[in-house]
Amino acid sequence: MSLLIVPEPTPLTTDADGVVRVGGTRVTLDTIVYAFEEGATAEEITQQYPSLHLADVYAVIGYYLRQRSKVHAYLERRQQQAEAIRLQNEARFDPHGVRDRLLARHAKQGALNHASAAS
């Protein structure tokens, strides 16, 4: 009896937003690659993300090692998109003084609650 070798597809899917996810989970390709580059083993990655299957993590790491330039280009695009979104959000919602505004709002609510309790 001989062993039948059947190629298996890499467990990566692209969602509607263009984000590559692993094995039907919400875990992204970015997450696996960054963890691996930081020295995490496949076993450590599955311990940190229990929704992942060990075989899928190994398959994704293998894909990354074979397609390193394509994966890095994808990750670079993701970082550029994240930066653009951050800049848009900062333009819409001024991040400077947020803490002061929140503390002032909290103090005002506390004063209103104290005044209504005293009545």
Secondary structure, 3 states (H helix, E strand, C coil): CCCCCCCCCCCEEECCCCCEEECCCCCEHHHHHHHHHCCCCHHHHHHHCCCCCHHHHHHHHHHHHHCHHHHHHHHHHHHHHHHHHHHHHHHHCCCCCHHHHHHHHHHHHHHHHHHHHHC
